[in-house]
Amino acid sequence: MMRVGRFTGLSGRLREMGKRLEYTPNSKIRANLRQLFLRSRERGNAIKRDKYTCQCCGRKQSKAIGKEFKVQVHHKEGILNWDKLFLAVREYLLCNPDLLETLCEECHGKKGKQ
């Protein structure tokens, strides 16, 4: 089980104050996944579908000065397993640097098509 925080991570080594981790911490992955969701078409479509209205109390989003009210999007089934999301991101995107190489844009395009 990985601990999220400043002390342990994939390698289980303690993080020394002021030193940069060798890997991207789960907190940063979570923050970026949240930003992706906040800008997603799926989220926007759910808000539009519900006409910017809270499905529990019926209040409608408002930008009127003094009457500001925002609605949020809720996952009905919750985010079931953050650990699986972190592992998938680490396995397929933030993999070991030994599995990565630096290429120019042209060569990267050619390799991507192979």
Secondary structure in CASP SS format (residue, H / E / C, confidence):
PFRMAT SS
TARGET T0000
AUTHOR 0000-0000-0000
METHOD secondary structure of the structure
MODEL  1
M C 1.00
M C 1.00
R C 1.00
V C 1.00
G C 1.00
R C 1.00
F C 1.00
T C 1.00
G C 1.00
L C 1.00
S C 1.00
G C 1.00
R C 1.00
L C 1.00
R C 1.00
E C 1.00
M C 1.00
G C 1.00
K C 1.00
R C 1.00
L C 1.00
E C 1.00
Y C 1.00
T C 1.00
P C 1.00
N H 1.00
S H 1.00
K H 1.00
I H 1.00
R H 1.00
A H 1.00
N H 1.00
L H 1.00
R H 1.00
Q H 1.00
L H 1.00
F H 1.00
L H 1.00
R C 1.00
S C 1.00
R H 1.00
E H 1.00
R H 1.00
G H 1.00
N H 1.00
A H 1.00
I H 1.00
K H 1.00
R H 1.00
D C 1.00
K C 1.00
Y C 1.00
T E 1.00
C C 1.00
Q C 1.00
C C 1.00
C C 1.00
G C 1.00
R C 1.00
K E 1.00
Q C 1.00
S E 1.00
K C 1.00
A C 1.00
I C 1.00
G C 1.00
K C 1.00
E C 1.00
F E 1.00
K C 1.00
V C 1.00
Q C 1.00
V C 1.00
H C 1.00
H C 1.00
K C 1.00
E C 1.00
G C 1.00
I C 1.00
L C 1.00
N C 1.00
W H 1.00
D H 1.00
K H 1.00
L H 1.00
F H 1.00
L H 1.00
A H 1.00
V H 1.00
R H 1.00
E H 1.00
Y H 1.00
L C 1.00
L C 1.00
C C 1.00
N C 1.00
P H 1.00
D H 1.00
L H 1.00
L C 1.00
E C 1.00
T C 1.00
L C 1.00
C C 1.00
E H 1.00
E H 1.00
C H 1.00
H H 1.00
G H 1.00
K H 1.00
K H 1.00
G H 1.00
K H 1.00
Q C 1.00
END
